[in-house]
């Protein structure tokens, strides 16, 4: 009987030893993996650079303090990157909807939203349209890059711009347009072409 107990006790010790060895190797493997991850800045950077959420066919509205829509942004795809708090957008559309302002709509191939700065960068085939109002002429402009300060309702670029303003055509390098004041500043090397004035009909 005593021999049987000793064999059973020895078996338990062997089982315990195997379990402790397995646990040791498991913790050792985990520690080694953590050490490799922390010593590889490229690997860590790639993980941080991956988007934390992606939205297809999105649309969101920014409201004013009084609860009125200020602007609407939509697009085919939005991917948010947490490392720099920037969203990358495919085929973005930005539409200004501030009350008592001419509505301005901007399209582009791609864009980036800098959330901390409330700044939108539009890139590739940027198209800007603003309809005519009783006090302003219709505006249509094209460029390759545009900075949109949506809260201030200001758009600007340092790239060449082709524009029609009413019946006039404009070519310039650089532009700043302020929607609240209806003012526009053109950069150097610009050209404005006005259509010829129509002659008054002779009195009958």
ZAKE-887228 format. One record per residue: x, y, z of N, C-alpha, C in turn. Coordinates in pm, 1 decimal. Example, Ala and Ser with C-alpha at 12.3 -4.5 7.8 and 13.67 -1.06 7.14 Angstrom:
// ZAKE-887228
      n_c1      n_c2      n_c3     ca_c1     ca_c2     ca_c3      c_c1      c_c2      c_c3
    1319.0    -569.0     780.0    1230.0    -450.0     780.0    1320.0    -330.0     780.0
    1285.0    -225.0     708.0    1367.0    -106.0     714.0    1290.0       3.0     787.0
***
This chain:
// ZAKE-887228
      n_c1      n_c2      n_c3     ca_c1     ca_c2     ca_c3      c_c1      c_c2      c_c3
      82.8    -120.3       0.0       0.0       0.0       0.0      85.5     124.3       0.0
     194.3     121.7      74.4     284.2     237.4      81.9     349.2     261.7     -51.7
     385.5     151.4    -123.7     448.0     165.8    -255.5     352.3     232.2    -351.8
     226.9     200.4    -350.5     125.4     259.7    -439.3     113.4     409.6    -414.6
     114.2     451.2    -287.6     103.8     593.6    -255.1     223.2     668.8    -307.1
     343.1     613.3    -295.6     463.5     681.4    -342.9     459.6     699.8    -493.7
     413.6     594.8    -565.8     404.2     607.4    -711.9     304.1     714.6    -750.7
     193.5     721.2    -680.6      91.4     822.1    -711.8     143.7     962.1    -684.5
     217.3     977.5    -571.9     274.8    1108.3    -538.4     378.7    1149.9    -641.2
     460.6    1054.2    -685.2     562.8    1085.0    -786.6     496.6    1128.1    -917.3
     387.5    1062.4    -953.3     316.2    1100.0   -1075.3     263.2    1242.6   -1066.4
     212.0    1280.7    -948.7     161.0    1416.8    -930.6     272.9    1519.1    -944.7
     390.5    1486.9    -888.8     503.4    1580.4    -899.7     548.5    1595.2   -1044.7
     550.1    1485.0   -1118.6     587.7    1494.7   -1261.1     487.3    1579.2   -1338.5
     357.1    1559.4   -1309.8     253.8    1639.1   -1377.5     267.8    1787.4   -1343.4
     292.2    1817.3   -1216.3     310.0    1956.7   -1173.8     432.5    2018.5   -1241.2
     539.1    1940.2   -1251.4     660.4    1991.2   -1316.3     636.9    2023.1   -1462.6
     562.2    1936.5   -1532.9     531.7    1962.4   -1673.5     446.6    2087.5   -1688.7
     348.4    2104.7   -1596.3     262.9    2222.5   -1603.6     343.7    2350.0   -1580.6
     433.6    2349.6   -1483.0     515.9    2467.5   -1456.0     606.8    2498.4   -1573.3
     661.3    2394.3   -1636.9     747.4    2416.1   -1754.2     668.7    2478.3   -1867.8
     545.1    2428.8   -1891.2     461.7    2484.6   -1998.4     427.8    2630.7   -1971.8
     394.7    2660.2   -1843.7     363.8    2799.3   -1808.4     485.5    2887.8   -1829.3
     603.3    2837.1   -1790.8     726.7    2915.8   -1806.6     751.8    2948.3   -1953.3
     738.0    2848.0   -2039.6     759.8    2871.4   -2182.4     653.9    2964.3   -2241.0
     530.6    2953.5   -2192.5     425.1    3042.0   -2242.4     455.6    3186.9   -2208.9
     493.7    3211.5   -2082.7     528.2    3348.4   -2043.4     654.7    3395.4   -2112.9
     747.2    3305.5   -2135.0     870.0    3342.4   -2205.5     842.0    3381.8   -2349.7
     753.6    3308.1   -2416.0     717.9    3341.5   -2553.5     647.2    3475.7   -2560.8
     555.8    3501.4   -2465.0     484.8    3629.9   -2462.2     582.2    3744.9   -2440.3
     675.5    3726.3   -2346.4     773.9    3832.0   -2319.9     860.5    3857.0   -2442.1
     901.7    3751.1   -2510.8     984.2    3766.4   -2629.8     908.9    3840.2   -2739.6
     781.4    3807.7   -2757.8     700.9    3876.8   -2858.3     686.9    4024.7   -2825.8
     662.4    4056.7   -2696.8     651.7    4196.1   -2655.8     783.2    4269.5   -2676.8
     895.1    4202.6   -2648.2    1026.0    4265.7   -2665.6    1053.7    4293.6   -2812.2
    1014.6    4202.3   -2901.5    1034.5    4224.0   -3045.0     950.2    4339.8   -3093.6
     824.1    4345.9   -3049.3     735.7    4454.7   -3090.9     789.2    4590.3   -3045.5
     836.9    4597.7   -2919.1     883.1    4726.2   -2867.2    1016.2    4767.7   -2927.3
    1096.9    4672.9   -2973.5    1226.4    4707.0   -3031.1    1218.8    4729.8   -3180.6
    1102.5    4710.8   -3240.9    1085.2    4729.8   -3384.9     998.1    4852.2   -3407.5
    1056.8    4973.7   -3421.1     974.4    5094.1   -3435.5     892.1    5093.7   -3562.8
     942.9    5030.6   -3665.7     866.7    5025.1   -3790.2     739.5    4946.3   -3775.1
     747.8    4834.9   -3701.7     628.8    4753.8   -3681.3     527.4    4827.0   -3595.2
     576.6    4893.2   -3488.8     485.3    4967.7   -3402.6     421.9    5083.0   -3477.1
     500.0    5151.2   -3562.1     446.2    5262.9   -3637.9     338.5    5219.7   -3734.8
     358.4    5102.3   -3796.6     257.9    5054.1   -3890.4     126.4    5026.0   -3819.6
     132.6    4973.2   -3697.8       8.7    4946.4   -3625.2     -62.6    5075.8   -3591.2
      13.8    5177.8   -3550.7     -47.9    5304.6   -3515.6    -106.2    5374.6   -3636.9
     -45.4    5350.8   -3754.1     -89.6    5420.0   -3874.4    -213.3    5356.8   -3935.7
    -251.6    5240.5   -3889.9    -370.3    5176.0   -3944.9    -495.8    5247.4   -3896.8
    -598.6    5259.7   -3983.1    -722.3    5327.2   -3940.1    -792.6    5250.0   -3830.3
    -849.0    5324.8   -3735.0    -924.1    5258.7   -3628.8   -1071.1    5241.4   -3665.1
   -1120.6    5315.9   -3766.4   -1254.1    5288.3   -3818.2   -1263.7    5337.5   -3962.1
   -1349.1    5270.7   -4038.4   -1372.0    5302.1   -4179.7   -1522.3    5308.3   -4202.7
   -1567.1    5412.1   -4273.1   -1709.4    5429.8   -4301.6   -1726.8    5444.3   -4452.7
   -1815.2    5365.0   -4509.4   -1846.0    5371.7   -4652.0   -1970.4    5458.4   -4673.8
   -1965.8    5538.0   -4782.0   -2080.0    5622.9   -4820.2   -2131.6    5703.0   -4700.0
   -2043.1    5780.0   -4642.2   -2074.1    5852.1   -4519.9   -2128.6    5991.7   -4550.1
   -2187.6    6051.8   -4449.8   -2234.0    6190.4   -4456.0   -2251.7    6240.1   -4314.2
   -2196.8    6358.5   -4284.1   -2220.8    6416.1   -4152.4   -2240.3    6566.6   -4164.9
   -2309.3    6621.9   -4066.8   -2348.4    6762.7   -4067.6   -2283.0    6831.4   -3948.8
   -2219.4    6945.8   -3973.6   -2165.5    7028.9   -3866.1   -2267.2    7139.5   -3838.1
   -2307.9    7151.0   -3711.5   -2411.2    7246.2   -3673.3   -2349.3    7373.2   -3615.0
   -2422.9    7482.6   -3623.1   -2383.6    7606.1   -3556.2   -2425.2    7599.0   -3409.5
   -2386.0    7700.0   -3331.6   -2422.5    7702.1   -3190.1   -2574.1    7714.1   -3171.1
   -2642.3    7770.9   -3269.2   -2788.0    7785.1   -3259.8   -2862.7    7664.1   -3314.5
   -2788.4    7559.2   -3354.4   -2852.4    7437.0   -3401.7   -2889.2    7437.2   -3547.8
   -2829.3    7527.6   -3626.8   -2855.4    7534.2   -3770.2   -2738.1    7469.8   -3843.0
   -2762.5    7392.0   -3949.5   -2651.0    7330.6   -4022.6   -2553.3    7435.6   -4075.9
   -2423.5    7412.8   -4049.9   -2319.1    7501.5   -4100.7   -2263.7    7449.2   -4233.0
   -2231.1    7318.5   -4236.5   -2187.5    7257.2   -4361.6   -2210.4    7107.3   -4354.1
   -2215.6    7046.7   -4470.1   -2234.0    6901.9   -4483.5   -2113.4    6846.8   -4556.8
   -2058.7    6736.8   -4506.9   -1949.0    6668.6   -4574.9   -1990.5    6524.2   -4599.6
   -1967.5    6477.3   -4721.3   -2001.7    6340.1   -4756.6   -1892.1    6286.1   -4847.5
   -1897.1    6155.9   -4871.6   -1796.6    6094.2   -4956.9   -1820.2    5946.2   -4972.9
   -1739.6    5884.0   -5059.8   -1753.5    5741.0   -5084.9   -1691.9    5656.8   -4973.5
   -1587.2    5710.2   -4907.9   -1518.4    5630.3   -4804.8   -1442.4    5723.6   -4712.5
   -1446.8    5695.6   -4582.8   -1371.1    5770.7   -4483.2   -1294.0    5672.2   -4396.7
   -1164.7    5695.3   -4382.6   -1080.0    5613.4   -4296.0   -1008.7    5705.2   -4197.4
   -1032.1    5684.4   -4067.1    -973.7    5770.1   -3963.6    -845.9    5706.9   -3910.2
    -739.1    5787.7   -3904.1    -609.4    5742.1   -3852.2    -587.0    5805.1   -3715.0
    -578.6    5724.4   -3609.6    -570.3    5779.7   -3473.8    -435.3    5840.9   -3440.3
    -328.1    5804.0   -3513.6    -195.8    5855.3   -3476.4    -185.5    6006.1   -3494.1
    -254.2    6062.0   -3596.1    -250.9    6206.7   -3617.4    -390.3    6269.0   -3621.2
    -493.2    6191.1   -3590.6    -632.1    6238.3   -3588.9    -669.7    6300.8   -3722.5
    -637.9    6229.6   -3830.3    -668.4    6274.2   -3966.1    -754.0    6168.5   -4034.0
    -857.9    6212.5   -4102.8    -942.8    6121.8   -4180.3    -911.8    6138.9   -4328.9
    -892.4    6027.5   -4396.6    -866.5    6027.2   -4541.0    -997.3    5993.5   -4611.1
   -1036.3    6076.7   -4707.7   -1167.0    6064.3   -4770.9   -1150.3    6040.6   -4920.4
   -1231.1    5952.0   -4972.8   -1237.7    5927.1   -5116.6   -1360.5    5995.9   -5174.4
   -1339.6    6072.4   -5280.3   -1443.8    6149.8   -5349.3   -1525.5    6235.4   -5250.7
   -1458.6    6328.1   -5182.4   -1529.9    6411.9   -5084.7   -1616.4    6518.6   -5152.1
   -1723.4    6555.0   -5083.9   -1810.4    6666.8   -5122.4   -1832.9    6751.2   -4997.1
   -1799.4    6879.3   -5006.2   -1820.3    6972.1   -4895.3   -1918.5    7077.9   -4941.2
   -2025.3    7095.4   -4866.9   -2129.1    7191.5   -4903.2   -2152.4    7287.1   -4787.1
   -2124.9    7415.6   -4810.8   -2148.1    7517.9   -4709.3   -2297.3    7548.4   -4702.0
   -2351.1    7548.5   -4579.5   -2493.9    7571.0   -4561.0   -2521.5    7676.5   -4455.4
   -2424.4    7765.1   -4429.5   -2444.2    7867.2   -4326.5   -2561.8    7956.1   -4363.5
   -2643.5    7991.5   -4266.4   -2760.7    8075.3   -4296.6   -2719.4    8212.6   -4349.3
   -2800.0    8262.7   -4441.4   -2779.9    8394.7   -4501.3   -2645.4    8404.0   -4574.2
   -2598.3    8292.0   -4628.9   -2475.7    8289.6   -4707.0   -2505.1    8219.5   -4840.2
   -2437.7    8259.5   -4947.0   -2450.3    8182.4   -5071.3   -2398.9    8040.3   -5049.3
   -2472.5    7941.7   -5093.3   -2432.5    7802.1   -5073.6   -2319.6    7766.8   -5170.2
   -2209.6    7716.5   -5116.4   -2093.7    7680.9   -5196.7   -2071.5    7530.4   -5187.1
   -2051.0    7465.2   -5302.2   -2031.4    7320.8   -5307.6   -1895.5    7291.3   -5368.8
   -1820.0    7201.0   -5306.6   -1685.5    7165.3   -5352.0   -1673.6    7014.6   -5367.4
   -1623.5    6970.7   -5481.7   -1598.5    6829.0   -5510.1   -1448.1    6809.1   -5531.7
   -1399.7    6687.4   -5505.7   -1259.9    6654.4   -5532.1   -1245.3    6502.8   -5541.9
   -1128.2    6459.2   -5590.7   -1100.6    6315.6   -5599.1   -1074.1    6256.3   -5461.1
   -1005.8    6330.8   -5376.7    -971.2    6280.9   -5243.9    -954.5    6399.3   -5150.1
    -951.5    6369.8   -5022.2    -938.0    6476.7   -4924.4    -886.2    6424.7   -4792.2
    -844.4    6517.6   -4707.4    -799.3    6486.8   -4572.7    -862.4    6586.3   -4476.3
    -916.9    6534.5   -4367.1    -978.0    6618.1   -4265.1    -887.0    6619.4   -4143.0
    -838.4    6736.8   -4104.4    -757.4    6754.4   -3985.1    -852.3    6799.4   -3873.4
    -895.0    6702.5   -3792.9   -1001.9    6727.5   -3697.2    -961.6    6829.8   -3591.6
    -837.1    6825.8   -3546.4    -795.6    6918.7   -3443.2    -791.5    7062.7   -3489.6
    -782.5    7084.6   -3622.0    -773.1    7219.6   -3677.4    -899.4    7260.5   -3751.8
    -997.5    7171.7   -3761.4   -1118.1    7198.4   -3840.8   -1080.0    7243.8   -3981.7
    -985.1    7171.0   -4039.3    -932.8    7205.7   -4172.0    -949.6    7086.6   -4265.3
    -990.0    7115.4   -4388.1   -1007.9    7012.1   -4488.8    -916.7    7044.0   -4607.1
    -841.2    6944.3   -4651.0    -756.8    6959.7   -4768.8    -817.8    6876.6   -4882.0
    -858.3    6943.3   -4989.8    -913.1    6876.1   -5107.2    -804.9    6868.4   -5214.7
    -796.8    6752.6   -5281.8    -689.7    6730.8   -5379.4    -743.1    6656.0   -5500.5
    -699.2    6699.4   -5617.1    -731.4    6630.1   -5740.9    -865.0    6671.5   -5799.3
    -859.6    6742.8   -5913.4    -982.0    6784.8   -5983.6   -1082.0    6853.5   -5890.5
   -1033.6    6952.3   -5818.9   -1120.7    7025.4   -5726.0   -1213.9    7115.9   -5806.0
   -1341.9    7105.8   -5779.1   -1444.0    7181.4   -5851.3   -1527.9    7258.3   -5749.3
   -1536.9    7390.4   -5767.6   -1607.7    7477.3   -5673.9   -1721.4    7546.9   -5747.3
   -1839.5    7542.7   -5689.1   -1955.1    7609.6   -5749.4   -2030.7    7688.3   -5643.9
   -2069.3    7809.7   -5682.7   -2154.2    7892.3   -5597.5   -2258.4    7959.2   -5686.9
   -2385.0    7936.0   -5662.9   -2488.0    7992.8   -5751.1   -2499.4    8143.7   -5733.5
   -2558.3    8205.6   -5831.9   -2580.5    8350.6   -5824.7   -2688.4    8381.0   -5722.4
   -2674.6    8497.6   -5659.9   -2774.8    8548.8   -5567.1   -2808.8    8691.4   -5609.3
   -2908.1    8754.1   -5547.5   -2938.0    8893.1   -5583.4   -2821.7    8989.3   -5564.7
   -2724.2    8953.1   -5480.9   -2611.9    9043.6   -5454.5   -2477.4    8992.5   -5503.5
   -2469.8    8866.6   -5551.0   -2342.6    8810.1   -5597.3   -2363.6    8737.2   -5728.6
   -2257.5    8732.8   -5807.4   -2261.4    8661.2   -5933.9   -2226.0    8514.3   -5911.4
   -2265.7    8431.5   -6007.0   -2234.7    8288.6   -5998.3   -2083.8    8268.0   -6009.8
   -2034.6    8170.3   -5935.4   -1891.9    8139.2   -5933.5   -1871.4    7992.5   -5967.7
   -1773.8    7966.8   -6055.2   -1734.3    7829.7   -6086.7   -1583.2    7829.4   -6102.8
   -1513.8    7750.1   -6022.1   -1367.5    7749.3   -6024.1   -1316.4    7605.9   -6023.8
   -1198.4    7589.6   -6084.0   -1131.3    7460.1   -6087.1    -985.0    7478.5   -6048.7
    -933.0    7384.7   -5968.0    -792.6    7384.6   -5929.4    -754.7    7242.7   -5889.1
    -629.0    7222.5   -5852.0    -583.8    7087.9   -5816.6    -571.0    7066.7   -5666.2
    -573.0    7172.3   -5588.4    -563.6    7158.5   -5442.6    -631.1    7277.8   -5378.9
    -703.6    7251.4   -5270.0    -779.4    7357.7   -5204.6    -783.5    7332.3   -5054.8
    -755.6    7436.5   -4976.9    -769.7    7431.1   -4831.9    -903.4    7492.6   -4793.5
    -982.1    7419.0   -4716.2   -1114.5    7464.3   -4674.2   -1113.7    7483.1   -4522.5
   -1134.5    7607.8   -4479.1   -1154.2    7636.9   -4337.0   -1304.5    7649.7   -4316.3
   -1366.4    7535.6   -4289.3   -1512.6    7528.4   -4294.5   -1579.2    7619.1   -4192.0
   -1525.8    7626.8   -4070.5   -1589.0    7709.8   -3967.7   -1582.1    7857.7   -4002.1
   -1475.1    7897.9   -4070.0   -1460.1    8038.2   -4109.8   -1516.2    8066.2   -4248.6
   -1558.5    7962.6   -4320.1   -1612.2    7975.3   -4455.8   -1511.8    8044.0   -4548.7
   -1387.7    7995.2   -4541.7   -1280.3    8047.5   -4625.7   -1218.7    7931.4   -4703.4
   -1195.9    7951.7   -4832.0   -1124.5    7855.2   -4914.5   -1004.7    7925.9   -4976.1
    -894.8    7852.6   -4989.4    -774.8    7914.6   -5044.1    -686.8    7809.9   -5109.9
    -604.1    7856.7   -5202.6    -510.3    7770.2   -5271.5    -392.9    7852.6   -5319.9
    -279.6    7786.4   -5337.2    -162.9    7849.0   -5398.1    -139.3    7795.3   -5538.3
    -228.1    7709.7   -5585.4    -213.6    7647.6   -5716.5    -285.5    7730.0   -5823.1
    -258.5    7704.4   -5951.9    -331.4    7774.3   -6058.8    -481.5    7749.9   -6049.6
    -557.9    7853.2   -6079.4    -704.0    7849.0   -6070.2    -762.5    7898.7   -6201.7
    -860.8    7824.9   -6252.2    -940.9    7869.2   -6367.0   -1081.6    7893.7   -6315.4
   -1135.4    8011.6   -6344.7   -1259.2    8050.7   -6281.2   -1345.6    8132.0   -6376.5
   -1476.3    8118.3   -6359.5   -1571.9    8209.2   -6422.1   -1650.7    8274.8   -6309.8
   -1660.4    8407.0   -6318.5   -1733.7    8485.5   -6219.5   -1833.6    8570.9   -6295.5
   -1957.6    8526.9   -6294.2   -2055.8    8591.0   -6379.4   -2021.0    8564.4   -6524.8
   -2009.0    8670.4   -6603.0   -1970.9    8656.1   -6743.9   -1820.9    8668.4   -6764.6
   -1744.4    8699.2   -6659.6   -1600.1    8717.3   -6671.5   -1527.8    8585.2   -6647.9
   -1412.7    8568.8   -6710.4   -1327.4    8452.4   -6688.9   -1198.2    8497.6   -6623.0
   -1147.6    8415.1   -6533.4   -1030.9    8450.9   -6452.7    -932.2    8335.3   -6454.9
    -805.0    8366.7   -6474.4    -694.8    8271.7   -6460.0    -594.2    8333.6   -6363.9
    -559.7    8261.1   -6259.5    -468.6    8315.6   -6159.5    -390.6    8202.3   -6095.4
    -284.5    8241.1   -6026.0    -208.0    8146.2   -5945.2    -226.4    8188.0   -5799.4
    -308.6    8115.6   -5729.0    -339.3    8149.4   -5590.2    -471.5    8222.5   -5578.9
    -546.4    8186.9   -5474.3    -676.8    8248.4   -5451.7    -715.9    8233.3   -5305.9
    -782.5    8335.0   -5252.2    -845.8    8328.1   -5119.9    -986.5    8383.3   -5135.8
   -1086.4    8301.3   -5103.9   -1226.1    8343.7   -5115.2   -1291.4    8336.0   -4977.4
   -1352.0    8446.5   -4936.2   -1419.7    8455.3   -4806.9   -1569.7    8462.2   -4831.9
   -1638.6    8357.3   -4796.9   -1781.3    8351.8   -4824.4   -1862.1    8452.5   -4742.5
   -1832.2    8476.4   -4613.3   -1914.0    8572.6   -4537.8   -1909.2    8714.3   -4595.5
   -1791.0    8758.9   -4639.1   -1777.7    8895.4   -4690.7   -1792.6    8903.5   -4841.4
   -1803.9    8787.3   -4910.1   -1811.7    8781.3   -5056.2   -1686.9    8840.2   -5121.4
   -1574.7    8840.6   -5050.1   -1451.1    8895.6   -5104.9   -1363.5    8784.9   -5160.1
   -1286.4    8818.9   -5263.7   -1195.2    8724.7   -5325.4   -1063.0    8794.7   -5355.1
    -954.8    8727.5   -5319.0    -821.1    8779.8   -5343.9    -749.9    8683.2   -5438.2
    -695.1    8735.2   -5547.6    -625.8    8653.6   -5645.7    -476.1    8675.4   -5633.8
    -400.0    8567.8   -5659.7    -254.8    8576.2   -5652.4    -195.9    8643.2   -5775.4
     -64.0    8645.6   -5779.9       5.5    8710.5   -5891.1     -11.3    8635.8   -6022.0
      32.6    8700.4   -6128.5      27.3    8645.5   -6264.6    -115.3    8607.4   -6303.8
    -210.3    8685.0   -6258.3    -350.0    8658.2   -6290.2    -395.6    8734.0   -6413.3
    -506.1    8689.6   -6469.6    -566.0    8754.1   -6586.7    -716.9    8746.1   -6575.5
    -782.2    8859.0   -6595.0    -927.5    8866.0   -6591.4    -976.2    8916.0   -6726.6
   -1068.7    8843.3   -6784.0   -1123.1    8878.9   -6914.7   -1271.6    8908.1   -6898.3
   -1310.9    9031.7   -6927.6   -1450.8    9071.6   -6920.7   -1510.5    9067.6   -7060.9
   -1634.8    9026.2   -7074.2   -1698.8    9029.1   -7206.1   -1721.3    9173.4   -7249.2
   -1727.3    9199.4   -7380.2   -1752.0    9337.0   -7426.4   -1889.4    9385.5   -7383.9
   -1894.1    9513.3   -7354.2   -2022.4    9570.3   -7315.1   -2115.2    9576.8   -7435.2
   -2239.6    9546.5   -7405.9   -2338.3    9555.7   -7513.2   -2373.9    9702.4   -7537.3
   -2376.7    9739.5   -7661.5   -2410.5    9878.3   -7696.3   -2559.9    9901.9   -7674.3
   -2587.1   10018.5   -7626.0   -2728.7   10052.9   -7603.5   -2801.0   10067.9   -7736.2
   -2921.7   10020.1   -7740.1   -3000.5   10029.1   -7864.6   -3030.5   10175.5   -7896.0
   -3020.1   10215.0   -8021.4   -3049.3   10354.7   -8058.6   -3195.1   10386.4   -8032.9
   -3221.0   10511.5   -7997.8   -3362.8   10549.2   -7972.0   -3445.4   10536.7   -8096.1
   -3564.6   10492.8   -8079.5   -3656.2   10473.0   -8189.9   -3713.1   10606.9   -8236.2
***
